[in-house]
Amino acid sequence: MAPRLKVFTWSDGFHAFTVAASSRPKALEAWGAKQDLFATGLASQLSGGPDHDAALAAPGEVIERGLAIDVGKIGKATRPKAAGPSKARRAKLERLQAELDRLDADHQAASSSLDDQLEALKAKRADLEQAYGARRKTLTRNLKAARG
């Protein structure tokens, strides 16, 4: 079963923005609001009128009606496209990404070097154990022969 829709509205003084949504948080999300417009008293629930009907006809879509500009005109609101990062921010992001890539490469090289050193130490230990075993065997045989 679809959630029961309520109609919410708020105004910036120039336009009234209305949306049919299941809850206040969903309405705030549809408006792109970064603050709780209901808590500040700027937004409220709407129970009738042309904005109410237009919002119910297009659930989830923000309906815009001109109050001081394009007075009375009702239509779907167009959101301005979000601006991308500034040139300085892009440069900083690129610099940090390059630094992260260098760190990863340096870590990989150091880790590989340690792996090589570890293998060399294991080989040296194996040689040491083999020499120890052979020498011990010889000394044990000589001691046994000397005893008797």
N, C-alpha and C positions, 0 to 999 in steps of 0.2 A: 504494500500500500504506500502510495506517495505521501511524503510529509505534508501536513497542512500548511498552506502558504499564508503568510501575513504580509501586509504591505507597509513598508517603512519609507519615510521621506525626511529630507533635510534640505536646507537652502543656504547658499553662500551670499544671498542678497540679490544676485543677478539672475540665478537660475534655481529651480526646484529640482532635486534629484530624487527619484522614486524607484523602488525596487521591490519585487515580490520575492520573498525568501522565507525559509522555514524558521529562521531565528535572527536575533539582533547581530550576533557575530558574523553570520553569513551575509547580512546586509552591509555591515562595515567592510567586509572583504570585497564585496561587489563594488562598493564605492571607492575602494582603495584607501580607506581612511587609516591613518596611523594613530589616531586617538579615538577614545570612546565618545562618539558624538552624542550618544544617548545620555551619558553621565553629565555632559556639559549642557544638555538641554537643547542642542542644535537639531537633534533628530528625534522623531517620534513615530508612532504607529499611525497609519492613515486608514480610515474606515469607509471612505466613499469619495466620489468625484471622478473627473476625467483622468487624472493621474493614476488613481486607484485602478480604474478599468484598464488603462494602457499597460500598467505594470503586471496585472494578472494575465493579460494577453501574451506577455513575453516574460515568463518567470526567469529570474536570475539576470535579466538584462536591465541596465540602468536606463530609466526613462528621464529625459531632461525637458523641462518646460521653462521658457523664458519668462522672467519676472520684470526685469528692467531692460533686457536686450532680447530682441525677437519675442516680444510680449505675447503670451498665449500659445506660441508654437510648441507643440509636443512632438518629441521624437526620441529615438535611441541616442544616448549620450556617446560621444566619441572620446576616448581617453587619449591624452597626448602620449606619444611614444616615449618610453623612458630613455633618457640620454645615456649613452655608453660612458665608460670611464674616460676621464680627461687624459690629455696627452702625457702629462706628468705622472698620473696614476698608472697608465699603461707602461711607461718607461720603468717605473718602480716595480711593477709586476714582472716585467721582462727581466730586470736585473735580479730580483729575488729568485725567479725561476732558474736563471743561469747559475746563480750561486748554489741553489739546491742541487742542480744537475752536477756541478763540480764536486760538491760534498759527497754525493752518491758515488761518483766515479772514484774519488780519492779513497772512500771507505772500501769500495770493491777491490781496489789495487792493494790497499793495506791488508785486507782480509786474505787476499790471494797470496800475498807475500808471507803472511803468518802461516797459512796452510802449507806452503812450500817448506818453510823452516821446520814446521812440525813433522813433515814427512822425512826430512833430512835427520832430525833428531831420533825419530823412530828407527830409521835405518842404522844410525850410529849405535843406538841401544841394542839392536838386534846383533850387530857385529860384536859389541862388548859382551853380550850374553853368550854368544857362540865361543868367543875366545876364553871367557871365564870357564865355561863348561869343559872345553878341551883341556885347559891348563889344570883344572881341578881333577879331572879324570886321570891325567898323567901323574899329578902329585899323589893322589890316592893310591894309584897302582904302585908307585915308588915307595910310599910309606908301608904298604902291605908287604912288599918284597923285603924291606929293611927289617920288619918285625919278624919275619920269618920263615 
